[in-house]
Amino acid sequence: MDENSLLNQAFLADHRLGKCDLISGVFQDKQGTPLILSAVVECRQRLLSCHSKNRYLDPEGMAGFNAAAAKLVFGAELIDVFCAQLVTLQAPGGTGALRLAFDFYASSLHGKRLWIGTPGWSNHQQIAVAAGMNTVNFSQGLDVNEWLGELEMAQPYDAVLLQAGAQNPTGVMLEPEEWLKIAELCRRKQLLPILDNASQGIGQGVDKDAEGIRIMAQCCPELIVASSFSKNFTLYNERVGAVSVKTSVPIFAVQAKEELRTIIRTNYSSPASFGAEIVAGILNDPVSYQAWLSDLVKVRKALADRRTSIQRLLCRKSSSGSTPRYGLFLQLDISPQVVIDLQQKDGIYLLSNGRLSLAALWQQDVEEIAATIQKRRFSNELTSLRDGQ
């Protein structure tokens, strides 16, 4: 079981009234109730008033959803360019989309090895192993040239997992020229890029967050994108995702779709419909789409305000230094012992590496939480100095 799951169990078993979950990427109010974007509320109510469908979807899911998801990820211009080389199928959330991507690479393309950046997400390793792949870690630090140096060790037909937009746990968003360098290396070494697109619109905006995907799609003959609509549409338990495969020639796209249909049919037969209907209803309606974009502006502002506030109150920069950070998470410069103290003594839960969820950090609690972190950090430093003497 990964660290997130273990900590979630510990949090649920903790009966202290003042406990605080700073792990979850779910936007929530002070009582811990998940918040839902207004555009999603409106669309859901509209669909409920006329929702009467109760049939199985085909394995590939809803056609209207798949087309809208592909357009959101790749943009209208690239869809026109690659329409015959691109297939998009509905998936059960972002994790399900990644599993489909890994299964397709391992079984249909006979892929054996996946390169995973660190720091990353613990379930990536587990999904890859479950799909029958060997994994190799490479350092996903600030200097992309270091990435490239490590990825030079990759062999032709290896796959490399990359985080699109602000999906990197550190909140780093790569510049276009950095994406271009990665794309050129993948093309030269014949590597298959698999992009984890789990927070499009939460970093700097829908199109900006997809910039890396679109650069890779133009440079690389083949790639796979696993998209999630849990966080950017606040549809956590609806499990809405999509897997997109761009191939070098149209005939391979036809084959890819059939292979993915077979994988889906033998795993869960067909996806659920209602969450996909909500996403399609928003993306395919100009008024709802603009309302959703406005909601995302508010989300990004709230996250930026929380990030700025807690960094200012901690009086130290995060371990990420001065490089701008975006998205749901903040990497704090605190030791694992401080994290343990926060959990055991204060009921504040965050990952052992000091990663904090801004989505779960209620703005009114920032000062109190920052003061507690400072207190535990100072106490731990005093203990270390004393032990050193």
C-alpha positions, 0 to 999 in steps of 0.5 A: 500500500502506498504512503497516501493510502496509509496516511488516509487510513491513519487520518480516518482513524484519528478522532481528534477534532482539530485534525487536518488533512493536507494530503488530499488533492480534493478542494474542500470547505472547512468541514472537509466537504468537497467543493464543486465548481458552479459550472459543474453544479449547473450542468449536473442539474440540467442533465438530471432533469432529463437524464433517462439513459440506462444503457451500456456504453460501448467500450470506447465510451461516449463519442461526444465526450471523446471528441471534446476531450481530444479537442481540450487536450490537443487543441482544434488546430492539431486535431485537424492535422492529426485527426486520422492519426489520433484516437481518444477513448473514455477511461475510468479516471486518470488512474484508469487512463494510465493503466490503459496506457501502460497496458497498451504499451506493454501488451500491444506494443510489447514495451518492456521498460518505463522511465519514471521521473522523481519526485513523482506519484507513488501509484505510477510505479505500482500501475506500471509493475501491475502492467508487467513493466520494468521501471527506471527512475530519473531525476525530475529536478529543476535543470531539464538538461539533467533529465536529458542526460539521464534519459540518454541511457534509455533504449529505443522503444522504452517509454518515458512518463512525463507530467503535463502542465502543473501535474509535477508534485513540485509544481514545476511547469516547463517552458516551451523550449524545455519541452522541445528539448525533451521531444527532440530527445524522444524522437531521436532515441525512439522513445514513447512519451506517455504524458500524465495530464491530470490537472489541465487548467489548474496550473496557468490555464487550459491551453498553457497547461497543454502546451507541452503535450502539443509540442510533443505531439508535433515533434514525436511520431507517437505518444500517449496522453492519459487525462483526468477530469477529477480535479479540474471539473471537481468530479472526484467520484465520477471517475472521468478520464480519457486515454489518447493515442497519437500514431505515426500513420492512420492505419496504426490509429485504427489498430490502436483503437481496436487494441484498447477496446479489447483491453477495456472489454476484458477489464471492465467492459465499458465505462460509466456515463454520467460524469462523462456527460457532464464534462461533454455538456460543459465542453460542447456548450459555449456558455457552460465552457466559458463559465467553467473557464471562469471557475478555473480562474478562481481556483488558480487564484485561491491556490496562488493566494494560499501558496503565497500566504503560507510561504510568507508566514513560514519566513522561508522559501520552499525547497523549490527555491525561487522558481515559480510554482503552480498547481495543487501542491507545495513542497515544504523544506521540512524534515521527515521527523517534523512531519511525524511530529505534526501528525502525532502531536498536532493531527496535521497530516502531510507526506513524509517528503514535506509535500502539502496540498493547497487544495485541502488548506483552508485559507482561514487556517493558514496562519495557525498551520504555519505557526504549528509547522514553525514550532515543530521545525524549531523544536526539531532543530533544537533537538538536533543541535542538542543531540549534536553536542 
